[in-house]
Amino acid sequence: MRKCIRALMLWILCVTYLDALCESGYAREGTTKTTQVAPTTVCEIVKNGAAFDGKYVSVHAFVVGGIPHGIALADDRCSGGLTMDAPDSVREHDDYLAFMRTIVEEGGGFTEKSQSRLVANFYGLLEYHPKEHQKWVLNVERISGLELKRNVR
């Protein structure tokens, strides 16, 4: 029951936060206030990505990888993940810079055996890239709730 309440609270916070971003004009160029956001999980995207292709999604996930090999977003409840990318315009935002600074301060990358785990809420446009190793790419526009946690694996 607590997990359901937490998930509902997270969803409400995401929707409220994203609505405020759209109102402030802080969202991606070309988007409008009517942009629909699909709160989901990495597992749902891995399982049924076609339902989210070309849509704005928000996911709570942990980071695998980092510098120089790229960043993937994962979830303990399933195998597989999403590749994370960010447009150049996003790479100057404070939330993205804080995210990258944390990766660098932790040694440049995270693995299943890392002592710590970087967890956050990621919002962006999901796209299918059939020729890439990781087929699903989340073009992140915002990162919130950044937490560095002890890895329990």
N, C-alpha and C positions, 0 to 999 in steps of 0.2 A: 504494500500500500504506500509506503514511504517513497519508493522509487517512482510510482505513478504520480504522486504529489510533486516530487522534485522535477519530473519530466514536464508536468503541466506548468509549473512555475518557470522553468527554463524557457518553455515555449512562449509563455506570456511575456517574459522579459525580452526575448529575441524579437517578438513582433513589436513590442513597444519601442525598443531600441532602434529597430530598422525603420519604423514609421517616423521616429524623430530624425533619423539620418536623411530620409527622403524629404521631410519638411524643411530641413536646413540646407538642402542642396548639396550635401556631403556625399551623396551616392554617385555612382558611375555616370559619366557624361552620357547623355542620350536616354537615361532612365527617367521615369516620371514617378509621381506619387502613387500611381496605380500599379507599379511593379509588384507582382505577387511573389511572395517568399514561401518556399516550401520547407518548413522545419522537418528534418529527417535525420537519419543516422548514416554513417559510413556503410553499415551492414545492409541497409535498405537499398542504397545506391549500388553496392556490389551485386546484390541479389536481383534488382530490377532497375538498372540504370536508365533504360529507355524511357521510363516514366518521368525522369527528371532532366533528360537531355535538353539543353537550351533554356533551362529555368534557373532562377535564382534560388539557392538553397542555403540553409544554415545547418551546420553540424557541430556537435561537440566531439572532439577527437584528440588523440595524442599524436605527437610527431615522431616519425621514424626517418632517420637520415639527417641531412643538414648540408653543411659545406664540405666538400665540393660536389657531392653526388646528387644533390637535389633533395626535395622535401616530399615526403608522403604522409598522408593522414590515415590513421588506423583506429580500430576499435577492438577491444579485447573479446567482444562477443562473436567475432567472425574472422575468417582469414581474408586476405586481400585488402585493398585500400585505394585511395585516390592520390593522384599526383597533385601537388599544390603549385600553382604559379601565381604571379601577380603582375598586372600591367605596370609599365614604368610610372604612370601617374600615381599609383598606389604606393610605390616603393619609397616615397618621400613622406608618407603619413606617419604620425607619431606611433600609432599602434603597430604598424609594420616594422618600423625601426626598433621599437622595444622588443618585438618578437625576434628579429634577427640578432639584436644585441645579446639576448638571452642564449640563443644558439651558440654564438661565438664565445660567450663567457663560459659555457659548459663544455667547450672543447671542439665545437664544430659539427657535432652530429650525435644522434641518439640511436641506440640499438636496443634490442630486447634485453641485453645484459648491462646496459647503462645503470649507474647508481641512481640517476634521477630521470624523470619523465616530464616532458613539456606538454601541458594540456591547455586547450583553449576552445573558444567558440569561433568558428570560421564561417564567413558569409561571402557568397560570390556566385558567379555564373558557372554552372556545370556544363562541360562540353565533352563530347565523345571524340576520341582521336584513335581510330582503328589501327593506325600504323605504328603507334607507340607501344612500349612495353606495358606501361600502366595506361589502360584505355580511357579511364575517366580522369579528367583534369578539372580541378576546381580553381577557377580564376578568382582568387580572393580579392575582395574589396575592403573588407574589415575583419579585424581580429580583436576579440574582446575576451575578458575573463582569463587572461594569461596566468597560468599557475605552473610553478616548478614543484613537482611532487617527488617524493622518494619512490623509486620503482620497487614494487612488491613482488616482482617475478623472481 
